[in-house]
Amino acid sequence: MSNSRKFFESLTGAGKSIAVLTSGGDAQGMNAAVRAVVRMGIYVGAKVYFIHEGYQGMVDGGDNIQEANWESVSSMLQVGGTVIGSARCAEFRAREGRLRAACHLVQRGITNLCVIGGDGSLTGANLFREEWSGLLQELVQSGRIDERSAECNSVLHIVGMVGSIDNDFCGTDMTIGTDSALHRIIEVVDAIMTTAQSHQRTFVLEVMGRHCGYLALVSALACGADWVFIPEMPPTDGWEEQMCQKLSENRADKKRLNIIIVAEGAINSSNKPISAGYIKDLVVRCLGLDTRVTILGHVQRGGTPSAFDRILASRMGVEAVLALLEACPGTPACVVSLCGNQAVRLPLMECVQMTQEVQKAMDEKRFDDAVRLRGRSFENNLNTYKLLSHRKADAELPHAEENGGEQEEGPHDGPFTVAVLNVGAPAAGMNAAVRSAVRVGITEGHRMMAVHDGFEGFAKGQIKEMGWGDVGGWTGQGGSLLGTKRTLPAKHIDKIAEQMRIHGINALLVIGGFEAFEALLQLVDARWRHRELCVPLCMLPATISNNVPGTDLSIGADTSLNAIVQTCDRIKQSASGTKRRVFIIETMGGYCGYLASVGGLAAGADAAYIYEEPFDIRDLQSNVEHLREKMKTTIQRGLILRNENYNDRNENSSENYTTDFIYQLYSEEGKGVFDCRKNVLGHMQQGGAPSPFDRNFGTKIAAKAVQWLSKRLKDFYREGRVFANTDDSACLLGMRRRALVFQPVTQLKEETDFVHRIPKEQWWLKLRPLMKILAKYKTSYDITDSGQLEHVTRPRARDTEIAITI
């Protein structure tokens, strides 16, 4: 790809008409996608049309196809389902139905179609595109359109976005609606766990997923379920006895409840259904446990979309319009999707064909192939669940005297000792990461130690061995159960080294934010003085501010974004009731504007003031004027976000631009047009139960980190001891675009602004123009990374690459 940058101002929608429709089952976030398509389309000068009731509306025409305006999609972002309606349409499956649909589009000059739905909806759209020229000829011959209309509308461009809570579409890591459905499931599971514990009950939960077990698998991973049934990986013969034995062992370990999650399409190895009722009867008959069944049903489709789904849908909607603007007659129908953290375009039919191959593999009982075809993310989720769900007997552990009497070499002819601790401010998902690290460590044969209260507790010897059961139920707990402090190790380094020696610690896993990054650098610097610190060191980023170098995302940031978005929704509702009101909301984040910017995009804010993008009084005045104009429309409310700690005394900013100052300026300048209120969100952004994303992200990266430490321990074990002092023995595990990467912390120093505690380059700054465009501000948008039509990667038989999106 060329190094020259490309901006979307070079694209124009003048003279073009774009229609957007939602089809198939509804999914939370569809409205955010519709909103983004409409506003981006209008922004570039195109006409944009709603097609109500999906393909049925296209076939029926009339008032079902209506031109949209900017205000048409106001207040849509936070609404679940699809406000333009969706319907199954048998008529569109027949050629006559498609002929009528083509006629209605040509009459309005619509040759660009954005379809939001599942694989059936997108397959129908592709067939419509392939038949387009033949349909036009038929319409001309029957006299329903003239030759000139056929010539002006000779090519139909199709771009798809996948809206499906099942996440059953190959080629994308996440479909619109999946994260919100996981929120609904986890909310129910968390509620059920308290009543199950009270009565020592077993609960069998049935979740959606007739052909795909993604929701069941990820919710099982996120809540630490005892057993999960999914169609892609049926249980082996004799599973009834194995499951009952595991449930019985858990009760023997004084666990007061059991959770079993079943996908509605769960099958056994003979492709026969496994129902929730059958599992309940089995548990009651074999174990006599008090067992209940809960079928979640359409609850999973309902409710407001999560922050993740709003951001995903907004990004995909804008990308879809760009793809339509760049399309030429030979461009195949494409799907805009998410790979890791990057938006990509993939040929629609390649994705559909691979999706159909999954079902074919299941029908033919090639279940390993089905799992691989589902993609990296699904396969990694399944492997992580297997790793964490089964507690190995002592005889099965790597350090046991097995394998023909040979014993794996290690310190003192026994297991390695790995310590885990939390550093910095608490972040939701830390406990899920600790649980995962402890259990994977035990499975790998290590002795796992937990350090309480960060490096302060380390220096005092607050170190305790953790067993498998000690971390039971931790995934859904917010905050830090180990305790966490901001104290850095430098001033306690001698005592920390002494505790490392006393406890025989061979490796260290540090989970935390910017303080954890600084701590690892200090430990590396002290290695020359203390041999005890010459051990493998790994850091997992966990901070709501998402300000750690070397990673696009941090554990805890998603939970915090959801807290911000939920509060903003309520505030917008309040403002809508009173009319002509602007709210100034202060978020956390220090000098990092991630929460303010991405929260602003997810909440539909008018502006977000951050350190990384300096502003002055003229910008403030311009924003006030923008809001004055907005109050003349039907959207009579405003939302402004600002991240804390913008009081930096340098030439690019002023200590005077505080939340109070902005509030007073808006109040004064808006007099007679709007009034102003302010809200400081504070520590509510740090609290609460972790989101499904943070539970899953923390669980998966901790598992990967412990496996990396295991390999490093073996690599650095020489002459009866571990000795590691190379740069690559102290790493941060971060998400970079499409993959998880271990990066030496010493190399990341160059990428870091230590004064302001942020990375020098931050990927999310590219999302800020989206917020401005969707709020009707003129701006520049870098689309250098867009426009690359890729091909679906067929998974290899042994593909170890990891996808970190849930």
Secondary structure as GFF3:
##gff-version 3
##sequence-region A 1 806
A	DSSP	three_ten_helix	8	10	.	.	.	ID=ss1
A	DSSP	beta_strand	17	22	.	.	.	ID=ss2
A	DSSP	alpha_helix	30	43	.	.	.	ID=ss3
A	DSSP	beta_strand	47	51	.	.	.	ID=ss4
A	DSSP	alpha_helix	54	60	.	.	.	ID=ss5
A	DSSP	three_ten_helix	62	64	.	.	.	ID=ss6
A	DSSP	beta_strand	65	67	.	.	.	ID=ss7
A	DSSP	three_ten_helix	70	73	.	.	.	ID=ss8
A	DSSP	three_ten_helix	91	93	.	.	.	ID=ss9
A	DSSP	alpha_helix	95	107	.	.	.	ID=ss10
A	DSSP	beta_strand	112	117	.	.	.	ID=ss11
A	DSSP	alpha_helix	119	141	.	.	.	ID=ss12
A	DSSP	alpha_helix	147	152	.	.	.	ID=ss13
A	DSSP	beta_strand	157	162	.	.	.	ID=ss14
A	DSSP	alpha_helix	178	199	.	.	.	ID=ss15
A	DSSP	beta_strand	202	207	.	.	.	ID=ss16
A	DSSP	alpha_helix	214	223	.	.	.	ID=ss17
A	DSSP	beta_strand	227	229	.	.	.	ID=ss18
A	DSSP	alpha_helix	239	252	.	.	.	ID=ss19
A	DSSP	beta_strand	258	263	.	.	.	ID=ss20
A	DSSP	alpha_helix	276	287	.	.	.	ID=ss21
A	DSSP	beta_strand	291	295	.	.	.	ID=ss22
A	DSSP	three_ten_helix	297	301	.	.	.	ID=ss23
A	DSSP	alpha_helix	307	326	.	.	.	ID=ss24
A	DSSP	beta_strand	334	339	.	.	.	ID=ss25
A	DSSP	beta_strand	342	347	.	.	.	ID=ss26
A	DSSP	alpha_helix	348	363	.	.	.	ID=ss27
A	DSSP	alpha_helix	367	374	.	.	.	ID=ss28
A	DSSP	alpha_helix	376	389	.	.	.	ID=ss29
A	DSSP	three_ten_helix	394	396	.	.	.	ID=ss30
A	DSSP	three_ten_helix	411	413	.	.	.	ID=ss31
A	DSSP	beta_strand	417	423	.	.	.	ID=ss32
A	DSSP	alpha_helix	430	443	.	.	.	ID=ss33
A	DSSP	beta_strand	447	451	.	.	.	ID=ss34
A	DSSP	alpha_helix	454	460	.	.	.	ID=ss35
A	DSSP	beta_strand	463	465	.	.	.	ID=ss36
A	DSSP	three_ten_helix	468	471	.	.	.	ID=ss37
A	DSSP	three_ten_helix	490	492	.	.	.	ID=ss38
A	DSSP	alpha_helix	493	503	.	.	.	ID=ss39
A	DSSP	beta_strand	507	512	.	.	.	ID=ss40
A	DSSP	alpha_helix	514	525	.	.	.	ID=ss41
A	DSSP	three_ten_helix	531	533	.	.	.	ID=ss42
A	DSSP	beta_strand	537	541	.	.	.	ID=ss43
A	DSSP	alpha_helix	557	578	.	.	.	ID=ss44
A	DSSP	beta_strand	581	587	.	.	.	ID=ss45
A	DSSP	alpha_helix	594	603	.	.	.	ID=ss46
A	DSSP	beta_strand	607	609	.	.	.	ID=ss47
A	DSSP	alpha_helix	617	630	.	.	.	ID=ss48
A	DSSP	beta_strand	637	643	.	.	.	ID=ss49
A	DSSP	alpha_helix	659	669	.	.	.	ID=ss50
A	DSSP	beta_strand	675	680	.	.	.	ID=ss51
A	DSSP	three_ten_helix	682	685	.	.	.	ID=ss52
A	DSSP	alpha_helix	692	715	.	.	.	ID=ss53
A	DSSP	beta_strand	717	718	.	.	.	ID=ss54
A	DSSP	beta_strand	721	722	.	.	.	ID=ss55
A	DSSP	three_ten_helix	727	729	.	.	.	ID=ss56
A	DSSP	beta_strand	730	736	.	.	.	ID=ss57
A	DSSP	beta_strand	739	744	.	.	.	ID=ss58
A	DSSP	alpha_helix	745	748	.	.	.	ID=ss59
A	DSSP	three_ten_helix	749	751	.	.	.	ID=ss60
A	DSSP	beta_strand	752	753	.	.	.	ID=ss61
A	DSSP	beta_strand	758	759	.	.	.	ID=ss62
A	DSSP	three_ten_helix	763	767	.	.	.	ID=ss63
A	DSSP	alpha_helix	768	774	.	.	.	ID=ss64
###
